[in-house]
Amino acid sequence: MAERIDEGASRQSVDELSRQIAQLREDLSQLGATLAQVAQDQVEEFRDSAADRVADVRKTGERYARDAARRAEESGEALERFIAERPLTAVLVAAGLGYLVGILTRK
């Protein structure tokens, strides 16, 4: 009779242990799914942030390019005005610069 009580208690312990193992498997499965979702959310957040930064850099680059083009055009117009107002001075400056470049590039 003591053996039957021990067998019953052992069976209950085994059943309880099996139930706990099944619950642990379920919990681990849910934890894995949660971690996968968190990782996916972080990847999407990083992707969105990177896309925003790329757009900001592109806009900044375009603004700098427009500013440089505007300044180059203004400089060209100023040079044209200078040449029109002082043609002899412009020719002398160009000749002097050509002479300096020739000296500097001579071997």
N, C-alpha and C positions, 0 to 999 in steps of 0.2 A: 504494500500500500504506500509506503514511503517512496518507492520507485515511481509510482504513478504521479504523486505530487511533484516529484522532481522533474519527471518527464513533462508534465503540464506546465510547470514553471519555466522549464527550458524552452518549451515550444512557444510560450508567451514571450519570452525574452528574444527568441529568434524572430518571431513575428514583429515584435516592436522594433528590433534592430533593422529588419527588412523595410519596415515602414519609414523609419528615420533615414535610411539610405535612399529610398525612393524620393523622400522629401528633399534631401540634400541634392540629389541629382536635378530635381525640378528647380531648386533655388539657384544652383550653379548655371543651369540653362538660362534662367531669367537674367542672372547677373551678366552672362555672356552677351545676351541680346541687348541689355542696357548699355554695356560697355561699347558694343558695336554702334549703337545709336549715338552715344556721346561722341565717339570718334568721327562718325559721319557728320554730325553737327559741327564739330570743330573744323573738319576739312571744308565744309561748305562756307563756314564763317571766314576761314583763311582765304578761300578762293574769292569770296565777295570783297574782302579787304584788299587783296592783291589787285583785283580788277579796278577797284576805286582808285588805288594808288597809281596804277598804269594810266588811267584816264586823267588824273591830276597832272602827272608828269607830261603826258601828251599835250594837255592844254597849256601848261607852262612852256613847253618847247615851242608850240605854235605861236604863243605870245612873243617869245624871244625872237623867233624867226621874223615875225611881222615887224617888231621893233627894229631889228637889224636891217631889214629891207627898207624901212622908212628912213632910217638914218643914212643908209647908203645912197638912197635917192636924194635926200637933202644935201649930202656932201657933194654928190655929182652936180646938183643944181648950183651949189655955192661955187664949185670949181668953174662951171660954165660962166657964171656971173663974173668971177675973177678974171677969166680969160677975155671975156667981152670988154670988161672995164680997163684992163691993163694987158694988152696983148704982148707988148715988148717984154714986160716983166715976166709974163708966163713963159715966153720962149726962153729967156735967160735962165729961169729956174729949171725948166725942163732940160736945158743943155747942161747946166751944172749938176743936176742929179744924174744924168747920163754919164757924165765924166766921172763922178764919184763911183758909180756902179762899175764902170769899166776898170777903174783903178783897183777896187776891192775884189773883183773877180779875176784879175790878171794873175797868172801863175808865176 
